[in-house]
């Protein structure tokens, strides 16, 4: 199955990793790569970022990139283990994370449209039956993160969680995007409207909700512990990083406030956030680190446990937002 004219949906609903011509992953882009006219092979972060930046600057989807985004074959990746209890079951350009707990698996985000079946296949490859899901956490209402929700509901009794503004965003988008047309105005009685500070406990794992508006008004980030051997490490999945389509001073100020809030979690002296489990791997160059994670020898540090990298990314995000805000106020 292929979705026609996917580029117009990307334009209309603001993909989550373009920063108005400035890539959020900083030096990842400097790795070079093929131009937008070249055939895209594999899942290269620099090339993906470069094409999204071109799209943000021109408003025109590079043809080869649009074809790549729309290809089920091109988007298919093998699932992989990020930490002992965390697995990526998404596709090349957008992630879906399974967190295994002592009482069953939890899923963050659902992919969408023709790629939903890839996610289900990846879940099965890591031994997870969708029927066994205990909770589905959704970061915000953009189609690439929640477009598969209704198909997934047919396979599981797990409650689905999102902020009220997130549910509202999903409804609005579902009026315009074919593969979200089943999304409802409000969650059904089995689902949950998340609020800032909520804690969802599944087995031995707590998932903390932080409303972090900016990328969209309904964006939420989830904080939970990941396992690396006998260590537990505080992690965050930030619901949205992109400033694409954000040209309102109030929303930009909220974005900056959200970045500052996450920054404080990283710099906290009380169980700080140490690692970002991203919604889009290419935005932080995670794709290129998977091999080193999988080939890590006993006793070697985990490649993602670099506090400075996360702080540097947050600083870039804040700087970009402040520059945009300053321009709008002129």
C-alpha positions, 0 to 999 in steps of 0.5 A: 500500500502507498499513500499518494501525495504524502508530501502535501500531508507533511507540508500541512501537518509539520513534520517533527524534526525540521527547524525552519532551515536549521537542523536540530542535530547540529553536527550530525548534518556535517557528516555530508551525504547525498544530495536530494536528487540522489537515490536515498539508500538505507536510513542515513541521518545526515541525508534525511536531515538535509532533505528536511532542511531543504523542504523547510527552506523551499516549501517543496518536497525533494522528489527523491525524498518524497518517494523515499518517505512514501516507500514501505520498503525504504522505511522498513528497519529491523527492531533493535534493543536500545537498553535492556528494557527498551526496543525500537519497533518503528520505521526509519524516519519515525520511532515507536518504542516498546518498554518492557516492564515486569507486568507487560509491555508499554508502547510509545507512539503508533506510527501510521498508515501503510507503515503500521503493519511494519510496527506490528511485525517488529513488535512480534519479532521482539516477542511482543503480542499487541494484545499483551500491551498494558498501556499506549502513550502518545506524544502529540496529535501529529499523524506520524505519531498517532495515525495508527492508534485506531488500528491498534485499538482493534488489537489490544485492550490497553488504554491509550494516553494523550493530553486533551490538546493532543486528542484535539490535535489528532481530531483536527488532523483526522479531518484532513488526512485519510489514514487518520479519519477514524480518530475521535474528538475525545478518547473513548471511555477506556482511554485516558486524558493525561495531565501534567504530573500524572504517573502511570505505573506498569509493573516495575516501571513508572511513566511520568507525564510532563506537558511540554507545549511548543512543537504543538500545544498538546505535546507531552514528554514521558520520563521513565527508567531504562535498564542497563545491566544492574543499573536504572537510568532516568530517560525521557522521550521528548514529545516534539522538538521541531519549530516547523510551522510555529510562528506565534510568539506565545507558542514560541515562548511556551516552547522555550519554557518547555526546553528550560524545564527539560534542561532542569531535569537533566541538570537536577542533582536528584535522579537527573534525566541522563538519556533521550529516547527520541521520537525521530532517530535521525534528529539526534543521529541515533541511527548511526549509533545503533551498531556501537550500542549493539556491539558494546563489550561488557563493562564499556559505557553505553554510547548514549550516556553523555549528559553533555550531548543532551544539554548541547541539543537542548541549548541548540533548541533554545537558541533556535527558538529565541532567534525565531522569537526575536525575529517575530518581535521586530 
